[in-house]
Amino acid sequence: MPTGIESWANPADIGPIYPFVGTEVALTVIGVVLWIAFHVITAREENQQWREMDERYAAEPPAS
């Protein structure tokens, strides 16, 4: 895959050679927001499951 670089003699003049240059901050913010949202959604679902299990346990008569 050609990069358009003819010489590697002076790396300071080359600059970045990866795709989506300039989107690092936006992609980082999006990643952090999705990461936090994942944890919030997971915590809510797990809390709901615990509540349902508590209700089922409370409804059963104790074993003697």
Secondary structure, DSSP 8 states (H G I E B T S, - for coil): ---S----S-GGGT---SSSTT-HHHHHHHHHHHHHHHHHHHHHHHHHHHHHHHHHHHHS----
